[in-house]
Amino acid sequence: MINTRDNIAARRSAPAGMPVTWRVEAAPVTYEAALAAMEARVAAMAAGAADELVWLIEHPPLYTAGTSARPEHLLDPRFPIFSAGRGGQFTYHGPGQRVAYVMLDLKRRGSDVRGFVADLEEWLMRTLAAFNIRGERREDRIGVWVRRPDKGEGCEDKIAAIGIRVKRWVSLHGISLNVDPDLNHFAGIVPCGVDQPRFGVTSFVDLGHVVSMPEVDMALQRAFVDVFGPVRRDL
């Protein structure tokens, strides 16, 4: 699906409401705690008792299984494994990876789940562009990809994953962006079910871009405002 500036603007033209709350955690958050907090926030949002939220965190090393996860894609269960309830297959989370849980009212934003996923891709691609990294979407593979001609013809690596769930038109889960995780930890799974040799996993540092997490967070916030609208920092 091609996501143009026009249809981004169309979705953002819904009633403005309050700016999205933007929260950044300073310390790693366990997956159990994050999932419980996210479920509680989304329930409150669906009841009209809480505002939209983007929650930026890091997790300790772990694997999560989406609703389409296949048991044979768990190659080496070296870390705890959690059933995520989101779409998609197996993925890895760990230190050096920025996870953003995106809790938005999609009914207010056009009731378009495919468009929302395309907007998440656009958000990531604009963030990467701020560091002169060309991220691209693929029709047959969710997430954001970087071409790797240095690895061979047709080779591409995934730098960001997307996995969402929608309850009562409120989104849960979101995106993960590889800044400087241990890429060897992805070897315990078939990441997102993509097992072709010419497709791998990469990160900012693997591509030669040494940046801090706060720098990435600033770029994420600027790009989010461009795609989804204004934010306010959670104090």
C-alpha angles and dihedrals in degrees: 000000000000112000110203129192087250096059091043087056091046092056092046091052090079116111106304101226117167124338114264113266111241117206128180122191117217095202132045116274123215115240093239092054093046094049093048092048092047094049091049093049093048092049089052091048092051088052091051093247101112139041128241115281140199109196118194116199146146123229131210110252111297145134125235127201119214125206092273096047115138118213092226089061090068098087103167119009093206093144134041114285123218132189102233104190090220126115120269135047135276121335138168128235125187149127115320092032120103111221117193117193106203116203108181135158100245093183089064089045099055106284090255113137095178089049090050091054090049089051090052088053090048090050091053094045092052090049091052092046089061086067095042092256115138108219119185137192123229126210093219099038127054118225135039122300137197123208113239109194087161087070096048143287113319094006118148134174129208114235099172135030129205126203124161143172127197124210119181088342093305117119125231133189114013136176142344122205121196109228102155110333123149098268090198088072090069088065091080091071142029095253110236089339094289105136104160112124094232092059119074143149128270142174141203091267093045087056091050098259110126106192135153124246092244089055090052091047091054091051091047091053094049092048092045091056090051093053106029107019139253126345136198124210117247108237 
